[in-house]
Structure formats: C-alpha cells, structure tokens
C-alpha cells in the first residue's frame, strides 16, 4: 500500500509539473476574470468563456462548459466566484466522462486474448515513434512481452529510430528495408509476436497526410493483412497528437478521423506548452478517449490519462 502510494504521489507530481505552464496561464487569466467579483454572473461567464477559448479548449467545447455552468448557476441561484474552480473541475470531468472509457488504473491489458495489437497513426514530428518507445517501456515494466513493428517504411529515419528505441527498452523490432510494403511488415510482426507468445504488439505507420486517399488505402491494407493473422486486430488505433500545437492538433485529429477509425488518443509535449486545454477539446469534439499523455522527455513521463487527476491538476 505504501509502495502504491509512493508511485501514485510520483505520478501526480509529474502531472502537476507537466501541466504547470497551462495551469499558470489558466489561473492568471481566471484571476483577472473574477477580480473584484463575489458572484458568478453574466460578465464572469463571458470572461470565463474567453479564458477557456484562449487556453485552447476550443470554441464548441467551451460553449458546452459555459452552458453547464449557466444551468448550475440558475439551479443554485447564487454561486460565488470562490466556488468557480470546483465547478469547473466537476463540469469538465463530467464532459470528459461522456467521451471516455473508464480510466485505466495501471498498464494491464484485456486477458481474453493475446497479443493485444495497437496500430499507431499520426503525422511526422508529433512524437509518434518516441511515444511507441515509451509505451513499450511502460508495458515491459508492467511485465508484458512486447513486440514492435516498423511499418513506417516511407521515411528512412523512422525504421532506424524505432530500432534504437527497441534496443533501449530491450524489446524486439520487426522491420524490412526502407520502401518495403508496410502491410508486409505488419504481417511479419503479428506472425512473429503470435509465434513467440507476446502480450502486446505496437505498430508504427507512415505519418504523411498530403494524400488522404493514399493514406486511407495504406491503413486499410495494413488492417486487412493483420486480420489474416489475428482476426480481431487491431485492438486499438491510437492517434498521436502534439499538444503544443493547440488548434493545429484539432485539425490533424479531424483529418485522421476522416481517413480511418480512431479509437484512442495520445497527446504529447504537454510539459512545454500552455495549451494543455487542447486535451479537453479534442476528446470532446472527436468523441474519442484520451488514453495517454506525454509530460516530459523521460521514458516514465508517458502517463495513462486519468480525467479526474488531470482536471484536479489543471484547476486544483
């Protein structure tokens, strides 16, 4: 129990530190919005709307949050500005619950079948390959047997980068020559993982978006070939987004959602930005759960997303 408490404390400290820039930005704006006010009125709500939009929560999601607070103010008749943080926490956590599966408490995987297959998508530069390496580290740390597949054969550095991560973490990487058929790499990876009784397979894919039809066809082909080895694969299609790009991350998410079904999100680089509100908006707009967040360079700085911990850290 004490050990779990220690790990829980370290995780919360990493989260608080990673969200520090966003928190400072939100709090300074929020403090100005309610300065000299004792009651949450229309003017405070207008100012709060501006705070959320400028924190990259997004217009549509902000309007939902404001509407919920308006309803609460109308119901309770009087809401003081000192209660605003707690109300924000409640309403945003509630909003995330509607778009989220249950938070994972640890790095466990479904026990009804193995291996569990994660297909990773996202544009180049968002931290896709790094996220895969960190995922491999976390799963291996949790006692899982991990295989990686280097199916981004389009970009020369991608295979090499994933290979380095595999060596660093101590997990096998299945790869072919640059320019090979990505579906063939996926087939080899799943075949090898299945034969060697792996628990989890994580497959990297090309991140180019300039040709949506080409990307759609490639991802479909990879999925079709996977099913020849494991009929239910992939179990998860994980979209990696760079949180520091704010509204650009929204646009990337929409573009990928248009070409393939996305089941989970990983939002990276939150430690270097004041745009952490993007986590709330993207999850709400896509109706896809955020599953992982990146809060630093270290391998342990990729965390399982917990909506209540996240909102408590942001508005605590």
GUDREN-76776 format. One record per residue (C-alpha): z, y, x; residue in three letters; residue number from 1. Coordinates in steps of 0.02 Angstrom, whole numbers. Layout:
# residues N
       pz       py       px   residu   num
        Z        Y        X      ALA   NUM
...
# end
This chain:
# residues 316
       pz       py       px   residu   num
        0        0        0      UNK     1
       47      118      140      UNK     2
     -114       75      231      UNK     3
     -218      107       75      UNK     4
     -126      272       53      UNK     5
     -169      319      232      UNK     6
     -355      283      206      UNK     7
     -352      375       39      UNK     8
     -274      526      123      UNK     9
     -403      525      263      UNK    10
     -545      512      136      UNK    11
     -475      661       38      UNK    12
     -456      762      198      UNK    13
     -638      725      245      UNK    14
     -692      776       70      UNK    15
     -591      938       73      UNK    16
     -657      983      245      UNK    17
     -837      940      199      UNK    18
     -833     1047       42      UNK    19
     -740     1191      124      UNK    20
     -890     1310      131      UNK    21
     -935     1280      -52      UNK    22
     -754     1294     -106      UNK    23
     -728     1459      -14      UNK    24
     -888     1529      -89      UNK    25
     -845     1474     -267      UNK    26
     -665     1535     -254      UNK    27
     -710     1705     -186      UNK    28
     -838     1730     -325      UNK    29
     -718     1663     -456      UNK    30
     -578     1776     -396      UNK    31
     -691     1928     -414      UNK    32
     -745     1870     -587      UNK    33
     -568     1862     -656      UNK    34
     -491     2006     -556      UNK    35
     -381     2110     -670      UNK    36
     -409     1994     -820      UNK    37
     -274     1891     -903      UNK    38
     -380     1811    -1040      UNK    39
     -544     1714    -1036      UNK    40
     -660     1825    -1139      UNK    41
     -848     1850    -1152      UNK    42
     -853     1956     -996      UNK    43
     -761     1825     -894      UNK    44
     -879     1691     -960      UNK    45
    -1031     1796     -914      UNK    46
     -961     1817     -739      UNK    47
     -920     1631     -729      UNK    48
    -1099     1590     -777      UNK    49
    -1160     1694     -630      UNK    50
    -1034     1609     -512      UNK    51
    -1098     1435     -559      UNK    52
    -1282     1480     -551      UNK    53
    -1263     1562     -380      UNK    54
    -1167     1406     -322      UNK    55
    -1325     1303     -355      UNK    56
    -1257     1211     -506      UNK    57
    -1422     1254     -593      UNK    58
    -1457     1357     -749      UNK    59
    -1465     1217     -879      UNK    60
    -1307     1131     -817      UNK    61
    -1215     1298     -803      UNK    62
    -1257     1338     -984      UNK    63
    -1185     1169    -1037      UNK    64
    -1024     1202     -942      UNK    65
    -1008     1379    -1016      UNK    66
    -1038     1311    -1191      UNK    67
     -899     1182    -1169      UNK    68
     -778     1316    -1108      UNK    69
     -827     1430    -1253      UNK    70
     -788     1290    -1376      UNK    71
     -621     1261    -1292      UNK    72
     -577     1447    -1296      UNK    73
     -625     1454    -1481      UNK    74
     -519     1300    -1517      UNK    75
     -366     1355    -1419      UNK    76
     -379     1538    -1475      UNK    77
     -304     1601    -1312      UNK    78
     -346     1538    -1137      UNK    79
     -276     1628     -986      UNK    80
     -379     1656     -829      UNK    81
     -247     1558     -731      UNK    82
     -298     1403     -831      UNK    83
     -482     1425     -790      UNK    84
     -483     1314     -635      UNK    85
     -405     1169     -727      UNK    86
     -525     1189     -874      UNK    87
     -674     1195     -755      UNK    88
     -613     1036     -672      UNK    89
     -594      947     -838      UNK    90
     -761     1000     -911      UNK    91
     -864      967     -753      UNK    92
     -782      795     -726      UNK    93
     -818      757     -909      UNK    94
    -1000      811     -887      UNK    95
    -1019      701     -732      UNK    96
     -942      554     -827      UNK    97
    -1083      563     -953      UNK    98
    -1213      541     -815      UNK    99
    -1115      425     -704      UNK   100
    -1074      243     -698      UNK   101
     -892      209     -655      UNK   102
     -841      270     -483      UNK   103
     -837      133     -353      UNK   104
     -663      119     -278      UNK   105
     -723       26     -123      UNK   106
     -878      -47      -41      UNK   107
     -880     -204     -149      UNK   108
    -1043     -271     -219      UNK   109
    -1083     -374     -375      UNK   110
    -1031     -555     -349      UNK   111
    -1156     -636     -467      UNK   112
    -1298     -640     -340      UNK   113
    -1340     -610     -157      UNK   114
    -1413     -520      -69      UNK   115
    -1392     -353     -157      UNK   116
    -1550     -252     -122      UNK   117
    -1554      -63     -101      UNK   118
    -1725       21      -90      UNK   119
    -1705      195      -13      UNK   120
    -1826      338      -51      UNK   121
    -1830      523       -6      UNK   122
    -1935      649       89      UNK   123
    -1930      659      279      UNK   124
    -1792      765      351      UNK   125
    -1660      740      216      UNK   126
    -1559      617      320      UNK   127
    -1632      460      242      UNK   128
    -1630      347      395      UNK   129
    -1460      415      450      UNK   130
    -1392      378      276      UNK   131
    -1457      199      288      UNK   132
    -1370      179      456      UNK   133
    -1207      246      386      UNK   134
    -1222      134      232      UNK   135
    -1248      -16      347      UNK   136
    -1093       35      445      UNK   137
     -985       52      289      UNK   138
    -1043     -114      214      UNK   139
    -1020     -205      380      UNK   140
     -847     -127      396      UNK   141
     -808     -198      224      UNK   142
     -850     -372      290      UNK   143
    -1028     -384      222      UNK   144
    -1176     -463      311      UNK   145
    -1309     -327      315      UNK   146
    -1498     -331      346      UNK   147
    -1607     -176      367      UNK   148
    -1794     -166      332      UNK   149
    -1902      -35      421      UNK   150
    -2035      -13      286      UNK   151
    -2071      169      331      UNK   152
    -2217      114      441      UNK   153
    -2309      279      415      UNK   154
    -2201      383      534      UNK   155
    -2191      323      714      UNK   156
    -2013      381      743      UNK   157
    -1945      302      582      UNK   158
    -1950      121      642      UNK   159
    -1877      170      810      UNK   160
    -1740      274      729      UNK   161
    -1689      132      612      UNK   162
    -1690        9      758      UNK   163
    -1569      122      854      UNK   164
    -1454      129      702      UNK   165
    -1463      -61      686      UNK   166
    -1411      -82      868      UNK   167
    -1273       47      850      UNK   168
    -1200      -35      695      UNK   169
    -1236     -213      753      UNK   170
    -1349     -270      610      UNK   171
    -1525     -346      617      UNK   172
    -1677     -237      581      UNK   173
    -1836     -321      519      UNK   174
    -1990     -223      573      UNK   175
    -2176     -231      613      UNK   176
    -2298     -119      705      UNK   177
    -2325       61      651      UNK   178
    -2459       67      517      UNK   179
    -2416     -108      451      UNK   180
    -2410     -139      264      UNK   181
    -2237      -79      203      UNK   182
    -2235     -214       67      UNK   183
    -2258     -346      203      UNK   184
    -2105     -278      295      UNK   185
    -2005     -283      132      UNK   186
    -2060     -463      102      UNK   187
    -2009     -516      279      UNK   188
    -1842     -426      264      UNK   189
    -1793     -507       99      UNK   190
    -1854     -679      157      UNK   191
    -1751     -668      316      UNK   192
    -1598     -598      227      UNK   193
    -1605     -735       96      UNK   194
    -1627     -873      226      UNK   195
    -1479     -806      326      UNK   196
    -1364     -784      175      UNK   197
    -1349     -593      189      UNK   198
    -1241     -494       68      UNK   199
    -1340     -333       65      UNK   200
    -1516     -277      113      UNK   201
    -1561      -94      136      UNK   202
    -1745      -49      148      UNK   203
    -1814      116      214      UNK   204
    -1977      184      140      UNK   205
    -2101      321      185      UNK   206
    -2047      496      136      UNK   207
    -2213      585      113      UNK   208
    -2238      672      -54      UNK   209
    -2407      758      -33      UNK   210
    -2495      618     -126      UNK   211
    -2394      566     -278      UNK   212
    -2516      431     -333      UNK   213
    -2515      352     -160      UNK   214
    -2325      355     -154      UNK   215
    -2311      282     -329      UNK   216
    -2431      141     -287      UNK   217
    -2343      103     -124      UNK   218
    -2170       94     -204      UNK   219
    -2237      -14     -346      UNK   220
    -2316     -133     -221      UNK   221
    -2154     -145     -121      UNK   222
    -2056     -185     -281      UNK   223
    -2185     -314     -339      UNK   224
    -2181     -404     -171      UNK   225
    -1990     -402     -168      UNK   226
    -1986     -492     -336      UNK   227
    -2083     -637     -260      UNK   228
    -1931     -670     -150      UNK   229
    -1792     -610     -267      UNK   230
    -1844     -588     -450      UNK   231
    -1710     -455     -484      UNK   232
    -1745     -348     -329      UNK   233
    -1717     -206     -301      UNK   234
    -1543     -191     -375      UNK   235
    -1536       -7     -333      UNK   236
    -1667      128     -299      UNK   237
    -1572      259     -201      UNK   238
    -1642      435     -185      UNK   239
    -1576      532      -35      UNK   240
    -1571      722      -53      UNK   241
    -1518      859       67      UNK   242
    -1381      957      -21      UNK   243
    -1402     1107       95      UNK   244
    -1574     1144       19      UNK   245
    -1497     1186     -151      UNK   246
    -1632     1212     -282      UNK   247
    -1764     1127     -171      UNK   248
    -1662      967     -188      UNK   249
    -1681      984     -378      UNK   250
    -1870      993     -359      UNK   251
    -1878      844     -242      UNK   252
    -1772      744     -364      UNK   253
    -1889      785     -508      UNK   254
    -2043      738     -406      UNK   255
    -1972      570     -355      UNK   256
    -1910      534     -530      UNK   257
    -2089      562     -589      UNK   258
    -2161      427     -474      UNK   259
    -2026      293     -479      UNK   260
    -1868      247     -571      UNK   261
    -1715      315     -478      UNK   262
    -1550      226     -512      UNK   263
    -1430      313     -392      UNK   264
    -1419      468     -282      UNK   265
    -1353      505     -108      UNK   266
    -1328      690      -70      UNK   267
    -1314      729      115      UNK   268
    -1266      875      229      UNK   269
    -1137      947      108      UNK   270
    -1023      995      252      UNK   271
    -1143     1127      321      UNK   272
    -1176     1221      160      UNK   273
    -1100     1324       20      UNK   274
    -1222     1241     -102      UNK   275
    -1110     1093     -149      UNK   276
    -1129     1136     -333      UNK   277
    -1301     1055     -323      UNK   278
    -1214      885     -340      UNK   279
    -1159      931     -517      UNK   280
    -1328      999     -573      UNK   281
    -1439      861     -503      UNK   282
    -1334      722     -580      UNK   283
    -1333      811     -748      UNK   284
    -1518      853     -751      UNK   285
    -1581      682     -693      UNK   286
    -1450      583     -789      UNK   287
    -1432      479     -631      UNK   288
    -1263      446     -549      UNK   289
    -1220      517     -379      UNK   290
    -1157      365     -283      UNK   291
    -1140      427     -104      UNK   292
    -1108      597      -22      UNK   293
    -1131      645      160      UNK   294
     -994      755      231      UNK   295
    -1024      755      419      UNK   296
    -1106      676      571      UNK   297
     -985      530      592      UNK   298
    -1028      356      527      UNK   299
     -874      359      416      UNK   300
     -922      529      344      UNK   301
    -1033      449      211      UNK   302
     -918      426       62      UNK   303
     -927      339     -105      UNK   304
     -935      480     -232      UNK   305
     -785      498     -345      UNK   306
     -813      632     -476      UNK   307
     -630      675     -506      UNK   308
     -591      687     -319      UNK   309
     -748      792     -294      UNK   310
     -709      914     -434      UNK   311
     -525      923     -384      UNK   312
     -577      965     -206      UNK   313
     -700     1097     -265      UNK   314
     -589     1183     -394      UNK   315
     -418     1124     -334      UNK   316
# end
